[in-house]
Amino acid sequence: MVLGWERRVNRRYLMSLIPWYSLAIIATFFMPAPLPAQTADDSLKIYAVSIVRTPPFEKQVTGDGIYLGRGLVITAAHVVGRWPFFTHPRVLIAGQDLRAKVIKEGSFQETDLALLSVEETRLPISLRLRRNPLCNEVPRIGMETINVDPTTTNRVKIISPLTISPEFRARLDSLISSPEGSGSGLFDAERKCLVGIVSAKLQKYRYQAMNGRILPIADGYAGYFVSASKISNFVPAGMRF
């Protein structure tokens, strides 16, 4: 049996709690949402750089590249341009705008790569100590990779050369499921080694039987990348690590 004075005490006690509960509800409602944590994929952006070149009498052009270590940067040859002596390429890296020296340059028709160097002493210690390893294994169809540029990362898969026109399959045989920025880097999603450098955009096709014939149907675009094995062969022996 609850006495009248006990009811009054309990009522007063409960009433005294109402402001505290209200305050807790208000605080919870207006508490800012937590910021998303940096993902493991985003951590690879430390290797991403921007390549800037200024052709004579034209506006400057910007592409992507990847820092390898020891002041070396790898990108697509067409990002640097055919006449780097006149375009004065620069590398934007770790908040620095550095003049770049072209160590070696290929061409889109052969090997679409360019190797640049910057003054390593201008880089922060955290970057000078890093080495960006090349993948040793041949990319597998269906393998998941991370495309990395200075502002974004996204995942794309390795696809079969059979998805593009037969005339390109022999030479452009390393493909990803969507085109990405020229010179951006592809990393193995598991081991985080460098799979390749993005080079070009190609039409994809699917094949459909129609009136007794197999016809190609345009089906979006693929991205071609220069594989790690070709990068390894391109970089001079004394600069590999």
C-alpha positions in Angstrom: 0.0 0.0 0.0 1.5 3.4 -1.0 0.7 6.2 1.4 -0.4 9.6 0.2 2.8 11.3 1.2 4.8 8.7 -0.7 2.8 9.5 -3.8 3.5 13.2 -3.4 7.3 12.5 -3.0 7.4 10.3 -6.0 5.4 12.8 -8.1 7.7 15.6 -7.1 10.8 13.4 -7.8 9.5 12.5 -11.3 8.6 16.1 -12.0 12.1 17.1 -11.1 13.6 14.7 -13.7 11.6 16.2 -16.6 13.9 19.1 -17.3 16.9 16.8 -17.3 15.3 14.3 -19.7 14.2 17.3 -21.9 17.7 18.6 -22.0 19.1 15.2 -22.9 16.7 14.8 -25.7 17.5 18.3 -27.1 21.2 17.7 -26.8 20.9 14.4 -28.6 18.8 16.0 -31.4 21.2 18.8 -32.0 24.4 16.8 -31.6 26.4 17.1 -34.9 26.7 14.0 -37.0 30.1 12.4 -36.8 32.4 13.1 -39.8 33.1 10.1 -42.0 36.5 8.5 -41.2 39.1 8.4 -43.9 39.0 5.1 -45.7 42.0 2.9 -46.5 41.3 3.8 -50.2 41.6 7.5 -49.5 45.0 7.0 -47.8 46.4 6.2 -51.3 45.8 9.9 -52.4 49.2 10.7 -50.8 50.7 9.3 -54.0 48.5 11.3 -56.4 49.8 14.4 -58.0 48.7 16.9 -60.6 50.7 17.6 -63.8 50.4 21.1 -65.2 51.8 22.1 -68.6 51.4 25.4 -70.5 51.6 25.1 -74.3 52.8 28.3 -76.1 50.0 30.7 -76.6 47.5 28.4 -75.0 45.8 27.9 -71.6 47.5 25.6 -69.2 46.4 21.9 -69.2 46.2 19.7 -66.1 46.4 16.0 -65.8 47.2 13.4 -63.1 50.2 11.4 -62.1 51.5 9.1 -59.3 54.5 9.6 -57.1 56.8 6.6 -57.0 59.4 7.7 -54.5 62.9 9.3 -54.6 61.4 12.4 -56.4 60.1 10.3 -59.3 56.6 10.8 -60.8 55.0 8.5 -63.4 52.2 9.7 -65.7 50.8 9.2 -69.2 53.0 10.6 -72.0 50.1 12.6 -73.5 49.6 14.4 -70.2 53.1 15.9 -70.5 52.7 16.6 -74.3 54.9 16.1 -77.3 57.2 19.1 -76.6 57.9 19.3 -72.8 60.7 21.7 -73.5 58.2 24.3 -74.5 55.3 23.4 -72.2 57.4 23.5 -68.9 55.6 20.8 -67.0 55.2 21.3 -63.2 54.1 18.9 -60.5 51.7 19.9 -57.8 52.4 17.6 -54.8 52.1 17.8 -51.1 51.1 21.5 -51.3 54.2 22.3 -53.4 54.3 23.6 -57.0 57.6 22.1 -58.4 59.3 22.3 -61.7 59.6 18.9 -63.3 62.4 17.4 -65.3 61.3 14.9 -68.0 63.6 11.8 -67.5 62.0 9.6 -70.2 58.9 10.0 -72.4 57.1 7.4 -74.6 54.2 8.0 -76.9 50.6 6.9 -77.0 51.2 4.7 -80.1 53.9 2.8 -78.3 54.1 3.1 -74.5 52.0 6.0 -73.1 54.2 6.8 -70.2 56.4 9.7 -69.0 58.8 9.6 -66.1 59.4 12.9 -64.4 61.6 14.0 -61.5 61.2 16.8 -58.9 63.5 18.2 -56.3 63.1 15.6 -53.5 64.4 17.9 -50.8 61.3 20.2 -51.3 59.0 17.3 -50.3 57.9 16.7 -46.7 59.8 14.0 -44.8 56.7 11.8 -44.7 56.7 11.6 -48.5 60.4 11.4 -48.9 60.5 8.2 -46.9 57.8 6.5 -49.0 58.3 4.0 -51.8 55.4 3.1 -54.0 55.8 -0.6 -55.1 54.7 -1.9 -58.5 52.5 -5.0 -58.5 54.4 -8.2 -59.7 51.3 -10.2 -60.7 49.5 -9.9 -64.0 46.1 -8.2 -63.4 43.2 -10.8 -63.4 39.9 -10.3 -65.1 37.4 -9.4 -62.4 40.1 -8.1 -60.0 39.1 -5.0 -58.1 41.3 -2.0 -58.2 41.3 1.5 -56.7 41.6 4.5 -59.1 43.4 7.3 -57.4 43.8 11.0 -58.3 44.5 14.0 -56.1 40.8 14.6 -55.2 39.0 11.2 -55.4 39.2 7.5 -55.2 36.8 5.0 -56.6 36.8 1.3 -57.3 36.8 -0.3 -60.8 37.3 -3.8 -62.1 39.7 -5.3 -64.6 37.7 -6.5 -67.7 38.4 -8.6 -70.7 39.9 -7.2 -73.9 37.0 -9.0 -75.7 34.8 -6.1 -74.7 36.5 -3.7 -77.2 36.9 -3.7 -80.9 39.1 -6.5 -82.3 41.5 -4.1 -83.9 42.6 -2.8 -80.5 42.7 -6.0 -78.5 46.3 -7.0 -79.1 47.9 -3.6 -78.1 45.4 -2.2 -75.6 45.0 -5.4 -73.6 44.7 -4.1 -70.0 41.3 -2.6 -69.4 39.1 -1.4 -66.5 35.3 -1.2 -66.4 35.1 2.6 -66.8 37.3 5.4 -68.1 39.2 7.4 -65.6 41.4 10.5 -65.7 44.6 10.3 -67.8 47.7 9.7 -65.7 45.7 8.6 -62.6 46.9 5.5 -60.8 45.3 2.1 -60.3 46.1 0.2 -57.1 45.4 -3.4 -56.1 42.5 -3.1 -53.7 44.0 -5.8 -51.4 47.8 -5.3 -51.6 47.8 -1.6 -52.4 50.6 -2.0 -54.9 50.4 0.0 -58.2 48.6 -1.9 -61.0 49.0 0.7 -63.7 48.6 4.2 -65.1 45.4 5.2 -66.9 45.9 6.1 -70.5 42.8 6.1 -72.7 39.0 5.7 -73.2 37.7 3.0 -75.5 34.2 2.1 -76.7 32.9 -1.2 -75.2 30.6 -3.6 -77.1 28.3 -6.4 -76.3 27.3 -8.9 -78.9 23.8 -9.8 -79.9 22.3 -12.3 -82.3 20.1 -10.6 -84.9 18.7 -12.0 -88.2 21.1 -15.0 -88.0 24.1 -12.7 -87.4 26.2 -11.7 -84.4 26.3 -7.9 -84.2 28.3 -5.6 -81.9 26.2 -3.2 -79.8 27.8 -0.2 -78.3 27.8 -0.6 -74.5 29.4 2.3 -72.8 33.2 2.9 -72.4 36.2 1.1 -70.9 39.5 2.6 -69.7 42.8 1.4 -70.9 45.8 1.5 -68.5 49.5 0.9 -68.9 50.3 -2.1 -66.7 52.9 -2.3 -63.9 55.0 -4.7 -66.0 55.3 -2.1 -68.8 56.0 0.6 -66.2 58.8 -1.6 -64.8 60.3 -2.0 -68.2 60.0 1.7 -69.0 61.7 3.0 -65.8 65.5 3.0 -66.3 67.2 0.2 -64.3 69.1 2.5 -62.0 65.9 4.1 -60.9 63.8 1.0 -60.0 63.1 0.0 -56.5 
